Amino acid sequence: MQLTVLGSAASYPDAGRACAGHLVQSGATSVLLDCGNGVISNLGRVLDPTALSAVFITHAHIDHFADVYALEAALRYAPAGPLPPLPLYLPDGLFDLMAGALTEHGSRELAEAFEVHELKAGEAIRVGGITVTPTPVEHVGLTMALVVDEGDARLCYTADTRLCDAARAAARDASVLLADATLPQEFAGRAPHMTPAEAATLARDCGAHTLVLTHLWPTVDRAVAFADATAVFGGRVIVADEMDQLHIEQ
C-alpha cells in the first residue's frame, strides 16, 4: 500500500501546507485519514476527490475535519449530478457537531453526501483490500488512532495523542508509524501531543522500521525535529512534507 501526505501541519497551515490529512491507497482502494484545512486541494493533485473509497476522521478538532465540507460540495455537485453517499467513519457525535455549524439546508445536504458510520474501539473495518482498526488514544475527548493493515504491512496513524500506554498499544507491530510530533521539545508535557523525541520513543518501543513525523506546529524547526527524533530512534526517520509518498511493505 502507498501513503501520500496531504497535510502535515498542526492547528493552522503555514505557507504551502495543509492541516491533518493522509491518503492510503491499495489497488483501486483509496482511503483518507483525516480531512483538515487544505487537504482536498492537495488530494486533487493525486486523485479525484470523488473517487475516494472512504474517509476516516480521528477526532473532533477542526484541523482534522474542516475540509469535509469541501468534500461534501464535490460529491453533491459533481458534473453528472449528486454522487452516491461516501462512507464516512468518525467518533460518535462528531457528525452532529459538523452539521450544527450549517443551516438546515446545508446540514441536510451534508447528510445526503455521506454514509455515516461510528468508529468503535477495536472494531475492524474492511475497505477494499485494506483493514482499518480504530484504537482510542489520549488527547482531548474521544480520539482514535487508526491502524491500517494490508497483508503483512501495517501502518499506524497515531492521530493526536500524548505518549502513553494507549498509543503504544495502537502502534504495536506497525512497520510504519505516522506519528503526532506537534510540540517542540521546550513545550513537552504542556499539551496532549508528542514531541519528535517522544514520537521516536514510540517508534522504538513498537518496533517500527520507519517513523514519519507529522502534525508539526507551523513554527517548529523541521531540521531540529529530525535531529531530535534520530537521536532516539535508529530506524528511518522522515519529516512529513506535503505530497511525500511512501510505499509500505512488511
KAJOWO-V735839 format. One record per backbone hydrogen bond with DSSP energy under -1.0 kcal/mol. NH is the residue of the N-H (numbers start at 1). CO is the residue of the C=O. E is the energy in kcal/mol with one decimal. If there is no record, write none. Layout:
BEGIN
<<NH	CO	E> <NH	CO	E>>
END
This chain:
BEGIN
<<2	25	-2.7> <3	246	-3.0> <4	23	-2.7> <5	244	-2.4> <6	21	-2.2> <7	21	-2.0> <9	18	-2.5> <10	216	-1.9> <12	10	-2.8> <17	14	-2.4> <19	37	-2.8> <21	7	-1.3> <22	33	-1.7> <23	4	-2.8> <24	31	-3.0> <25	2	-2.5> <26	29	-2.4> <29	26	-2.4> <31	24	-3.1> <32	54	-2.2> <33	22	-3.5> <34	56	-3.7> <35	64	-2.9> <36	20	-3.4> <39	36	-2.1> <42	38	-1.5> <43	39	-2.8> <44	40	-1.9> <45	42	-1.5> <46	43	-2.2> <47	43	-3.2> <51	48	-2.9> <52	49	-1.2> <53	30	-3.3> <54	30	-1.1> <55	87	-2.0> <56	32	-3.0> <57	89	-2.8> <64	61	-2.4> <65	62	-1.1> <66	62	-2.2> <67	35	-2.1> <68	65	-2.1> <69	66	-1.1> <71	67	-2.4> <72	68	-2.4> <73	69	-1.6> <74	70	-1.8> <75	71	-2.1> <76	72	-2.7> <77	73	-2.0> <81	78	-2.3> <83	75	-2.2> <86	113	-2.4> <88	115	-2.6> <89	55	-3.1> <90	117	-2.1> <94	91	-1.8> <97	93	-1.6> <98	94	-2.4> <99	95	-2.5> <100	96	-1.8> <101	98	-1.3> <102	99	-1.9> <107	103	-3.0> <108	104	-1.8> <109	105	-2.1> <110	106	-2.3> <111	107	-2.0> <112	108	-1.7> <113	109	-1.4> <115	86	-2.1> <117	88	-2.8> <119	90	-2.1> <122	134	-3.2> <123	120	-2.4> <125	132	-2.5> <127	130	-2.7> <130	127	-2.2> <131	149	-2.2> <132	125	-2.9> <133	147	-2.6> <135	145	-2.4> <137	143	-2.3> <144	58	-1.9> <145	135	-3.2> <146	157	-2.6> <147	133	-2.4> <148	155	-3.4> <149	131	-2.8> <150	153	-2.3> <153	150	-2.3> <155	148	-2.8> <156	176	-2.4> <157	146	-2.9> <158	178	-2.3> <162	138	-2.2> <168	164	-2.0> <169	165	-2.4> <170	166	-2.0> <171	167	-2.2> <173	206	-1.3> <174	171	-2.2> <175	154	-1.9> <176	154	-2.0> <177	210	-2.7> <178	156	-3.0> <179	212	-2.5> <181	214	-2.2> <183	194	-1.8> <187	184	-2.4> <188	185	-1.7> <190	187	-2.3> <193	191	-2.5> <199	195	-2.6> <200	196	-2.2> <201	197	-1.9> <202	198	-2.3> <203	199	-2.2> <204	200	-2.5> <205	201	-2.6> <206	202	-2.1> <208	203	-1.7> <209	175	-1.9> <210	175	-1.5> <211	236	-3.0> <212	177	-3.2> <213	238	-2.9> <214	179	-2.7> <216	8	-2.4> <217	182	-1.5> <220	217	-2.3> <225	221	-2.3> <226	222	-2.1> <227	223	-2.1> <228	224	-3.0> <229	225	-2.0> <230	226	-2.6> <231	227	-1.4> <232	229	-1.5> <233	229	-2.7> <236	209	-2.2> <238	211	-2.9> <240	213	-2.7> <243	5	-3.7> <244	241	-2.4> <246	3	-2.6> <248	1	-3.4>>
END
